[in-house]
Amino acid sequence: MPPPMHSPVEKRSITIRGHRTSVSLEAPFWAALKEKAAADGRSLSALIADIDDGNDGNLSSALRVHVLEWLQGRLDS
């Protein structure tokens, strides 16, 4: 069995509703978020702000779950 694939974590500074914060995610999650933002016709910051609105925990985890649910939805349709 091949070893698990690991993607280095990328820490990025973003602005959410005028507030600067840092988010750490693996590269495939950043790529998927950018793709979803483009598909929705909005900026990455706007997408992350919307995800953060419903979040009462860790933002990085919320972003990963959002990407997973979005990709699962694409598979189901």
N, C-alpha and C positions, 0 to 999 in steps of 0.2 A: 504494500500500500504506500503511495507517495506521501511525503510529509505534507502537513497542511500549508496552504499558501498564506503568507503574511504580507500585509501591506503596511508600510510605515505610517504612523500617525502624523498627520499634518495639522499643526496649530495655526489658525488664522484669526486675525482680528477683524471683527465686523461691527457695523453700527446698526443697532436695532432701536428704532424710534428715538434717534438722537443720543443713545447711550452706547458707548464703546465697550465691547466685551470680546473675549477670546473663546474660540471653540476648537476642540481637538477631535478630528475624525480621520478615518482611513481614507486614502485617495479614492477608492471606488464610491464611497458615500458622497464625497464632494462632487464627483463627476455626475452621479445620479441626481443630486440636488440641483446642479446647474442645468441638467437636461430637463428636469421637471419645471424649473423656473422658466426656461425658454419656451417649453411647451405651453405653459400658462400665460406667456407674454408678459412676464414681470421680472423684476430683478431678484437676484439671489437673496439680498437683504430683505426684500418684501416677503418672500416665501418663508424665510427663517423667522421673521417677525410674526407671521400668521401662525406658524407652528408653535412659537414661544407663547402666544396668547393662550393656548389651551394647555400649557405645560405648567405643572406645579412641582417639577423635580429637576433632574439633570438635563440641561439642554442638549448635550451631545447624545444622550440616550434617546431623547425625544426625536431628534433628527434621524437617528438610525431606524427607529420604529416607523417613522413616517415614510422613509424610503422603502422599507420592507413592505409596508402595507400598499404603497403605490405600485411597487413592482408585482406584488401578488395580484392586485387588481388588474394589471395589464395582462397577466397570464390567464386570469379567469374570463376575460372578455374575448 
